[in-house]
C-alpha cells in the first residue's frame, strides 16, 4: 500500500483520538471485549500483539484478566498511542509503539 494511504489513515485517527473512547468504546467495545474474553484461551505467560491498538483498551482489559500477560500495542496514529499510554494501567507489562510502513523488497522490480 502507498505511503499516502497510511498518512491519510494516521491523520484520520489523530483527529478522532481525543474523543474516540467516548464516542465508540463505551458500549460497542465493552460488549466486544466481553465476548472475546468468553472465547480466548491464552497460555500461562501470554505475549499479545495488538495491531491497530488505538487507545489501548483491549490490551488493558486483557492485562486485567490475565495477570501474567505481556503485551505490545502498535498503531499508525501518534495521538491514539498518546491516549493508550496515558490510560495504560499496566505499565510494567504493556507497551505501545508507533508502527511505520516498511517497503516490501519483493514488490520492487528486480529487472
N, C-alpha and C positions, 0 to 999 in steps of 0.2 A: 504494500500500500504506500501511497505517496506521503511525503512529509507534510504536505498541505492538509491531508485528511487528519493526521494526528494533531496538527496545530489547531485545526478547527475544533476538534473534539476537546482538546485541552482548554481552549478559550471558553467553549460552551459550559463545561463543568466548572471552570473557575468562576463563571458568573453565578452558577447555581449554588456553589459551596456554602455561602453564609446561611442560606435558608433551606438547604436540601433536606436535612433531618426533620425540620418542622413540617415541610410540605409532603414529603414522600415516605419517611420511615416510620412515622408514628403508628399507623395501623397496618399498612401493607407489609413492611419488613418484619414487624413483630410476628405476624401470622406466618410469614415465610420462614423465619428463623425457627419458630416453634415446630413447624412441620419438618424442617430439615433435621432438627435435633431428635425427632422421633425415629429417623431412619439412619442416621450417621453411626458408623462404627469406626472407632479410632483405636490405635494401639495404646499401650501404657505410656509411651513417650512420643506423642504425635508431633510431627512437624507439618504445618499447614502453610501453603502458599495461596494467598487470596489475590488473584489477578483482577484488577479493576476494583480495588477495595473501597474506593470512595471515602466516606468519612469513618471507616473502620468499625462500623457497628457489628458486622458478622464476626470478625476476629475477637472483639471484646466479649461478645456473647459466648463464643466457643471457649475462650480462656476462662470465663466464669464457670462454665460447665465441666471443663476438663483441666484440673489444676496443674497437670504436667505438660500441658500444651505449650509449644513454642510456635510462633507464627511470624510470617513476613507478609505485609500487605504492600502491593505495588499499584500505582495509578499514574495516569498521564497528568492529572491536574495537581499543580502545586498547592492550590488553595484547598482542594479536598484533602490532600495529605496534611496540611496545616490543621484542619479540623480533626482529622484522625489522631494526630499526635497530641493535640490539646485534650481530646477526650479519652486518650489511652489510659485505662485503669490498670494495665498490666505491663508497665514499662520494662520490667526485668525479663519479660518473656515475649513481647511483641514489638516488632519494629516496622516502620513504614518508610518506603523509599520510592523515589520517582523512577518510573520506567521510561526508557528512551527508545526510540525507533532505532533499530540496527539494520544496516544494509545487509541484504541477503546475497552472499557471494555467488550462490547458484543462479541468481537472476541476471548476472552480468553476462554480456556477450563475450565469449572466450575466443571468438573469431580467429 
